[in-house]
Amino acid sequence: MTIHSVEVRLSNLANETLKTSYGSNVTQRQHIFVAITAEDGTTGYGEGSPLPHFSGERASEMQTLVREVFAPVLIGLDPFDVERAHQALERALPQHHASKAALINAIHDLQGRLTGLPAYAFLGGKVTNRIALGGAVGIEEETTVRDRVTKLWQQGIRTVKFKIGADIERDIRTIKMLRERFPAELEIRADANAGFGFSEAQRFLRAVADCRLQYLEQPLAPHDWKGLARLREFGTPIAADESLFGLQDALGLVAAEAVDVFIVKLIKLGGLHQARKVVGIAEAAGIACVAVSPYETALGAAANLHLAASSSAFPFAAELGVGISSVRLEGSGTIEVESGFATVPERPGLGIDLPRSLFERTPALAAI
């Protein structure tokens, strides 16, 4: 059995993002969806939801790269040879992890559909059936933050991440307000998106030392591993997001004793195959992992659920869009969510179907 064709489609979806230290939010974004079909007609699906300011990829360019560069090197490969597929993509063009993630995740979906097994079966099995969900709130006024957290709490969400890094005074006031107003069961995360300098991060950590942050995410510039390591001395766990784009980063962060938590985003790591290797490094080093699916539909979120279910290195709530997901593709499948927990899909592959009409107007690149 080999890969016979690869299709890619770009879609504009309603997608309200969060205001962060990078800048204001947007209300519509472009996603790519890929379909990889085997010789017998079985098709697997994957999603690429890029963050241009984060990884340097834009959906329109991803569509071109997939069609002209990446798809040709996958044609004729055995869909169960994922390492070979990964190497072929790496040789074809370095970086471009979000594009590769869509393709690699589609291959995992195809594997499951060919065998009748869920994707986690190819990641080492599962250690849990349900994944706790966390919410996220952008840089907003205190009253808006309070109202949004109240709504999340009422939905059963017990972990909330707050975007910070644009106004340290607001950041400190908001964190203190939340710890005072909400029950102790509320887990609070803060994400600066590399918006602090060392002195600001130091000041912030001292000011909120009694607020029991679950962790502070990416307070410093991605390359400042020494600074991250020094911030750990303040007692609040430190998480790496922008600092973690592959296996080498994972090894380097461990060696530098820079962080306590890895933020695992498939669009950064090139999909499930490489992400599972990063999780293995975390397992060995005693580092916690958090699955984050930034602004993806249920298809992308499902890939993260399968990954998080495959390892005990994911002790904290995943960020997959409350209710999975706030981004909707009409006609696609859904994930079961109840009382702040998502159920890991048991259907073959990733467990989410896409409307086949999505690809009707897209020519497939097929084997000759």
Secondary structure, 3 states (H helix, E strand, C coil): CCEEEEEEEEEEEECCCCCECCECCCCEEEEEEEEEEECCCCEEEEEECCCHHHHCCCHHHHHHHHHHHHHHHHCCCCCCCHHHHHHHHHHHCCCCHHHHHHHHHHHHHHHHHHHCCEHHHHCCCCCCCEEEECEEECCCCHHHHHHHHHHHHHCCCCEEEEECCCCHHHHHHHHHHHHHHCCCCCEEEEECCCCCCHHHHHHHHHHCHHHCEEEEECCCCCCCHHHHHHHHHHCCCEEECCCCCCHHHHHHHHHCCCCCEEEECHHHHCCHHHHHHHHHHHHHHCCEEEEECCCCCHHHHHHHHHHHHCCCCCCCCEECCCCCCCCCCCCCCCCCEECCEEECCCCCECCCCCCHHHHCCCCCEECC
